[in-house]
Amino acid sequence: MRNVLWDRMIAERPEHPPERGLDRYDPAEIDPPEPSQIFTRLGVLLVIALVFGLAAELLARLPLN
């Protein structure tokens, strides 16, 4: 005896799974950042690195009790 419900499920199943979480935009359409944006990002990263370095320096100078 054939399982009619199983045959119907196979027939109704789409061939390709839905594309979830994928970017719908074409990567060729995304413009690269301008030079001013690149330098701004690099400046922010430099400031963050300097703040971490300063914090490490100050913590190293704390007296241990």
Backbone as CSV, one residue per row, in Angstrom:
resi,resn,N_x,N_y,N_z,CA_x,CA_y,CA_z,C_x,C_y,C_z
1,MET,0.845,-1.177,0.000,0.000,0.000,0.000,0.891,1.240,0.000
2,ARG,0.565,2.162,-0.847,1.368,3.374,-0.970,0.946,4.407,0.072
3,ASN,1.898,5.190,0.494,1.615,6.260,1.439,1.310,7.513,0.625
4,VAL,0.034,7.823,0.483,-0.394,8.926,-0.361,0.044,10.268,0.223
5,LEU,0.029,10.398,1.528,0.439,11.655,2.147,1.916,11.928,1.883
6,TRP,2.746,10.913,1.967,4.183,11.096,1.722,4.429,11.491,0.265
7,ASP,3.722,10.861,-0.667,3.875,11.207,-2.078,3.463,12.651,-2.340
8,ARG,2.424,13.105,-1.665,1.968,14.484,-1.845,2.978,15.474,-1.280
9,MET,3.610,15.107,-0.152,4.617,15.990,0.436,5.813,16.118,-0.496
10,ILE,6.231,15.043,-1.114,7.363,15.092,-2.030,6.999,15.929,-3.251
11,ALA,5.786,15.813,-3.744,5.372,16.554,-4.930,5.250,18.047,-4.631
12,GLU,4.860,18.421,-3.416,4.658,19.826,-3.074,5.925,20.514,-2.599
13,ARG,6.983,19.761,-2.310,8.210,20.342,-1.807,8.893,21.147,-2.912
14,PRO,9.281,22.382,-2.615,9.966,23.171,-3.644,11.340,22.583,-3.956
15,GLU,11.804,22.817,-5.177,13.088,22.269,-5.588,14.252,22.952,-4.875
16,HIS,14.144,24.260,-4.673,15.209,25.019,-4.037,14.714,25.558,-2.709
17,PRO,15.520,25.448,-1.658,15.088,26.005,-0.367,15.051,27.527,-0.449
18,PRO,14.222,28.155,0.363,14.175,29.627,0.339,15.492,30.216,0.806
19,GLU,15.876,31.285,0.196,17.140,31.940,0.534,16.889,32.939,1.651
20,ARG,17.190,32.525,2.863,16.992,33.398,4.011,18.342,33.892,4.495
21,GLY,18.383,35.134,4.912,19.593,35.690,5.472,20.620,36.104,4.432
22,LEU,20.324,35.881,3.183,21.257,36.290,2.147,20.960,37.726,1.738
23,ASP,21.984,38.421,1.368,21.833,39.805,0.937,21.128,39.830,-0.410
24,ARG,20.077,40.608,-0.510,19.312,40.677,-1.746,19.945,41.617,-2.761
25,TYR,20.921,42.380,-2.333,21.535,43.355,-3.222,22.721,42.744,-3.944
26,ASP,22.923,43.192,-5.135,24.045,42.724,-5.935,25.327,43.351,-5.399
27,PRO,26.361,42.569,-5.117,27.606,43.153,-4.598,28.232,44.167,-5.539
28,ALA,27.945,44.062,-6.824,28.508,45.012,-7.776,27.869,46.392,-7.624
29,GLU,26.701,46.455,-7.003,26.013,47.735,-6.828,26.504,48.498,-5.609
30,ILE,27.235,47.859,-4.716,27.705,48.512,-3.496,28.941,49.329,-3.837
31,ASP,28.889,50.606,-3.530,30.016,51.480,-3.810,31.091,51.316,-2.737
32,PRO,32.361,51.328,-3.115,33.417,51.266,-2.109,33.460,52.568,-1.313
33,PRO,33.995,52.529,-0.101,34.043,53.761,0.699,34.969,54.791,0.072
34,GLU,34.625,56.036,0.286,35.460,57.130,-0.214,36.724,57.237,0.647
35,PRO,37.769,57.877,0.134,39.000,58.013,0.928,38.778,58.706,2.266
36,SER,37.891,59.697,2.304,37.643,60.377,3.581,37.017,59.425,4.594
37,GLN,36.161,58.518,4.127,35.567,57.544,5.036,36.612,56.549,5.545
38,ILE,37.528,56.164,4.668,38.580,55.234,5.074,39.469,55.875,6.139
39,PHE,39.881,57.136,5.912,40.746,57.804,6.886,40.015,58.060,8.195
40,THR,38.722,58.328,8.128,37.946,58.516,9.358,37.910,57.222,10.159
41,ARG,37.668,56.111,9.482,37.637,54.825,10.184,38.996,54.480,10.777
42,LEU,40.050,54.719,10.012,41.394,54.459,10.537,41.712,55.351,11.735
43,GLY,41.271,56.600,11.692,41.483,57.509,12.819,40.755,57.037,14.064
44,VAL,39.533,56.578,13.895,38.769,56.076,15.042,39.449,54.843,15.628
45,LEU,39.912,53.943,14.766,40.617,52.759,15.266,41.906,53.134,15.985
46,LEU,42.606,54.130,15.481,43.829,54.587,16.130,43.532,55.170,17.509
47,VAL,42.481,55.960,17.621,42.106,56.537,18.921,41.737,55.427,19.900
48,ILE,40.992,54.426,19.437,40.612,53.323,20.314,41.858,52.569,20.794
49,ALA,42.806,52.325,19.881,44.038,51.629,20.262,44.838,52.449,21.266
50,LEU,44.903,53.768,21.077,45.628,54.613,22.017,44.961,54.632,23.385
51,VAL,43.649,54.629,23.416,42.935,54.604,24.700,43.210,53.293,25.429
52,PHE,43.199,52.176,24.704,43.521,50.899,25.352,44.966,50.888,25.850
53,GLY,45.875,51.436,25.066,47.270,51.501,25.506,47.437,52.366,26.735
54,LEU,46.755,53.493,26.783,46.826,54.373,27.948,46.236,53.700,29.179
55,ALA,45.116,53.011,28.992,44.510,52.308,30.127,45.442,51.214,30.647
56,ALA,46.106,50.498,29.739,47.044,49.459,30.172,48.232,50.067,30.906
57,GLU,48.698,51.204,30.414,49.824,51.870,31.075,49.443,52.340,32.477
58,LEU,48.273,52.909,32.611,47.828,53.381,33.933,47.580,52.214,34.885
59,LEU,47.033,51.122,34.377,46.815,49.972,35.254,48.138,49.336,35.671
60,ALA,49.140,49.410,34.830,50.445,48.835,35.194,51.146,49.674,36.243
61,ARG,50.829,50.960,36.329,51.467,51.829,37.314,50.782,51.830,38.673
62,LEU,49.627,51.185,38.784,48.915,51.142,40.066,49.728,50.335,41.064
63,PRO,49.822,50.845,42.289,50.568,50.078,43.311,49.758,48.863,43.745
64,LEU,50.458,47.753,43.920,49.806,46.540,44.387,49.881,46.481,45.908
65,ASN,48.779,46.245,46.568,48.754,46.141,48.031,48.724,44.720,48.474
